[in-house]
Amino acid sequence: MSIRFIPLSPQQTLKHYPQYSRRDITCFSIIKDGYCVGLYGLIDRGFDKNTGRHIGEGFLTIFPDFRYRILGKGFFLALFDHAFSSGFEVVYTWTRLTSWKKLLERFEPLGIHQLDTPPPWDLDPPDADPKKVWFVKEQSPENREES
């Protein structure tokens, strides 16, 4: 599976995906086999005050025509690997959809863990949402040293 992530400038994001336009986000077009199959973004959440690790929040929008053709282990590993290569050491993501929750739960053996409580920035309004189910993946120590 050939997947590429093409960064969008803030101007491109504002023009094409205004709902995702913010100062602390970097968006990427997801290209698979020559087609744009979705959008993914990373929100910089800073550094963990206890560990010093760089934290990101990832989001994903897959265009409906491609949803069942790309979602799988290799795709999710490529997403997290890209986020880690972008400088993040811990990446959080969430969903409200039962189908996505079940999909992400299948990847527990790959280090994608469901959280019992949301990350600190999602505990207070306006971000707090009890319907969100949070997941996290941390960069492995051996890969951290290579970055």
N, C-alpha and C positions, 0 to 999 in steps of 0.2 A: 504494500500500500504506500503510495507516494503522497505525502502530506507536506504542504508548505504553509507557513504563516507569514503573510505579507503585512508589514506594519502600515497603519493608516495614520496620516497626519491629523492633528487636531481639527484642521479645516475640513478634511475629508469626512471625519467622523461627524462633525457638526452638520455637514451638508447631507450625508446619506443616512446617518443614524443619530438624529438629534437627541433621542431619548437616552443615548449613552454618552453624550458629551459632558465631560467634567474635567477639571484641571488635573486630578490625580489618577487619570485612567489612560491606558494605552490600549488601543483596539487593533485587531489583526483580522484580515480576511483569511479564511481557511480555504486553501486551494487543494483539491484532491483530483488527481487525474485530469488536470486542466480546467476544472469547474470550481467556481466559488460555491462552496457548500454551506457556509455559515460565517458567523462572526464570533470572535472570542476576545475577551478583554481582561486586563489585569489592573486592579486598583491597588495602588501602593498604600499599605496600611502602616508603614514605618517599621521600626525595630522593636522587638520584644524587650521590655525594660529589664526582664530577668535573665534572658539568655543572650541578648544582643543579636538574635537572628532576624533577618529581613523577612517581613511578612507581606504576603499579597493575598488579595481576594480575586478569584477568577470567576468569570461568568461565561456562559456559552449559549449561543442561539444557533440552532441548526435549521436551515431552510427546509420546509416540509417535504419537498421532492426528494431530498437526500437522506432524511432521518434514518430510514431503515437500512441504508446502504453503507453507512460509515460507523455507526455506534458499536464499538466493541473494545476489547482489551487494548489492541494496538493503537487505536485512536486516542483513548484516554491516557495511555502512557506517553504518547507523543505530546499531548497537551501539557501534562505535568512536566515532562522533560523540557519543553520549550519555556515554561514558566521558570523552572530552575536555571536554565541557561540565561534567562533574562535577569538573573541576580537575586531572585527570591529563594529563600531556604525553607519556608513554610507557606503552603498555599491552601487557603480555605475556599470552599464553594458551597452553594446551597441550592435547594430545590423546594418547590411546593407540590410537585407532581409525584404521585405515587409510583408511576412507571419509572421515572428517573431515579427515585429513591431505591427501588428494587434493583435497578441497573447498577447504581453505584455500590450498593451493598454487596453485589457479586464480586466486586474488586477489592474486598477486604484483604485477601491474600497478597495483593499487590501494594499494600500499605495505604490504601484509601480508607480512612476510618470515619465512622459516623460519630458525631459528638453528642454528649448528653445535654450540654448547654451551649448556647451560641458563644461566639467570640466576644470579647469585651465591647467592641464598637456596636454590636447589634443588641445590646441589653436594654438600651434606652430609646425612647421615641426620638425621632420619627422612624428609625430603622427597625426597632423591635417588632417582630412579627411572629406570633406563636405557630403559624403554619409553615414557617421555614424549617427545613431539616438540613442541618449543617454537616459537612464532611471536611476532612483535612488530610493532606499528604505532606510529609516532611521529606526533605532531601536526605538521602542516606549519608552517613558520615564519610564514607569512602569517596562519594561523588562530590561532597562539599570541598574536599581538599583539592580536587582537580579543577574546580571552577576558578 
